[in-house]
């Protein structure tokens, strides 16, 4: 019995080796933290921990998808693997969380950018989980550019008289 339990605990990484999975999850945490720190710095409702957890969760969903596809569910002719369904599920779940961060007060929408950054953290986590680290790096860098430089430009030359959505 103990041998079966030990085998179940040690042989669970059939598609993505444990060190690679750990590296991908750590990378997702770091990139989620980068975006979360910017939101934290601006004292937004979803900050460091939220973005880190969203990115990590998305990464894990992709990793578990790789592992599930390796399980024996019958012949290859009857098995259907559709990674887009997983991406849609992660996208919908994160969008639900992001919608919770967005609210309207006095006819003004607040925290829309934070909701979008949460959604992006999920996409970055998906990239990390799929092993597409360069794509995750590029997305993180571009997100920081949008969140910092575009915000600075908006403050220098406001397009309208209402408060800017930050």
C-alpha positions in Angstrom: 0.0 0.0 0.0 2.8 2.5 0.9 4.5 1.7 -2.3 1.4 2.7 -4.3 1.1 5.9 -2.4 4.8 6.7 -2.8 4.6 5.9 -6.5 1.5 8.2 -6.9 3.3 11.1 -5.2 6.6 10.7 -7.1 5.5 9.8 -10.6 3.0 12.6 -11.2 5.1 14.6 -13.5 4.9 12.6 -16.7 4.8 15.5 -19.3 6.5 18.4 -17.6 9.4 17.4 -15.3 9.1 18.7 -11.7 12.0 21.1 -12.0 10.6 22.6 -15.2 7.2 22.9 -13.7 8.7 24.6 -10.6 10.6 27.0 -12.8 7.5 27.9 -14.9 5.4 28.4 -11.7 8.2 30.6 -10.2 8.4 32.6 -13.4 4.6 33.1 -13.4 4.9 34.4 -9.8 7.6 36.8 -10.6 5.9 38.3 -13.7 2.6 38.5 -11.8 4.5 40.3 -9.0 5.9 42.8 -11.4 2.5 43.9 -12.6 1.0 43.6 -9.1 3.8 45.8 -7.7 2.8 48.6 -10.1 -0.8 48.3 -9.1 0.2 48.2 -5.4 2.4 51.3 -5.9 -0.7 53.1 -7.2 -2.8 51.8 -4.2 -5.2 49.9 -6.4 -7.6 47.3 -4.9 -5.9 44.3 -6.6 -2.2 44.4 -6.1 0.8 42.2 -5.5 -0.7 39.1 -4.1 -3.8 39.1 -6.3 -1.7 39.4 -9.5 0.8 36.8 -8.3 -2.0 34.3 -7.5 -3.8 34.9 -10.8 -0.6 34.3 -12.8 0.3 31.2 -10.8 -3.2 29.7 -11.1 -3.2 30.2 -14.8 0.2 28.6 -15.1 -0.9 25.6 -13.0 -4.0 25.2 -15.2 -1.8 24.8 -18.3 0.6 22.5 -16.5 -2.2 20.2 -15.3 -3.6 20.3 -18.9 -0.3 18.9 -20.1 -0.5 16.2 -17.5 -4.1 15.3 -18.2 -3.5 14.8 -21.9 -0.9 12.2 -21.0 -3.5 10.1 -19.0 -5.0 7.1 -20.6 -8.6 7.9 -21.5 -8.9 5.4 -24.3 -7.7 5.3 -27.9 -6.3 8.4 -29.5 -9.2 8.3 -32.0 -11.8 8.9 -29.3 -9.7 11.2 -27.1 -10.3 14.9 -27.8 -7.8 17.4 -26.5 -8.7 21.0 -26.9 -6.3 23.4 -25.2 -8.5 26.4 -26.2 -11.2 25.2 -23.8 -8.8 25.5 -20.9 -7.7 29.0 -22.1 -11.3 30.0 -22.3 -12.0 28.7 -18.8 -9.0 30.6 -17.3 -10.0 33.8 -19.2 -13.6 33.6 -18.0 -12.5 32.9 -14.4 -10.1 35.8 -14.3 -12.6 38.1 -16.0 -15.0 37.3 -13.2 -12.4 38.3 -10.6 -11.5 41.4 -12.6 -15.2 42.4 -12.8 -15.3 42.3 -9.0 -12.5 44.9 -8.9 -14.4 47.3 -11.2 -17.1 49.5 -9.8 -19.1 52.6 -10.7 -19.3 55.5 -8.4 -21.2 58.7 -9.2 -21.4 57.7 -12.9 -17.6 57.2 -13.1 -16.1 53.8 -13.7 -13.2 52.9 -11.4 -10.4 50.3 -11.5 -10.9 49.3 -15.1 -7.2 49.3 -15.7 -6.7 47.1 -12.6 -9.3 44.6 -14.0 -7.4 44.6 -17.3 -4.1 44.0 -15.6 -5.6 41.1 -13.7 -6.8 39.6 -17.0 -3.3 40.1 -18.4 -1.7 38.4 -15.4 -3.8 35.4 -16.2 -2.5 35.4 -19.8 1.1 35.8 -18.7 0.6 32.8 -16.4 -0.8 30.8 -19.3 2.4 31.7 -21.3 4.6 30.6 -18.4 2.8 27.3 -18.0 3.1 26.6 -21.7 6.8 27.2 -21.5 6.6 30.3 -23.6 8.7 32.4 -21.2 10.0 34.9 -23.9 6.4 35.7 -24.7 5.6 36.2 -21.0 8.6 38.5 -20.7 7.5 40.6 -23.7 4.0 40.8 -22.3 5.2 41.9 -18.9 7.5 44.5 -20.3 4.8 45.9 -22.6 2.3 45.9 -19.7 4.8 47.9 -17.5 5.2 50.4 -20.4 1.5 50.8 -20.7 0.9 51.1 -17.0 3.8 53.6 -16.4 4.5 55.6 -19.6 0.9 55.9 -20.8 -0.2 57.0 -17.4 2.5 59.6 -17.3 1.5 60.9 -20.8 -2.2 61.0 -19.7 -1.2 63.1 -16.7 0.8 65.5 -18.8 -1.9 66.1 -21.4 -5.3 65.0 -20.1 -7.8 64.1 -22.8 -10.8 65.1 -20.7 -11.6 66.9 -17.5 -12.8 63.8 -15.7 -10.5 61.7 -13.5 -8.3 59.4 -15.5 -8.9 55.6 -14.9 -5.8 54.3 -13.3 
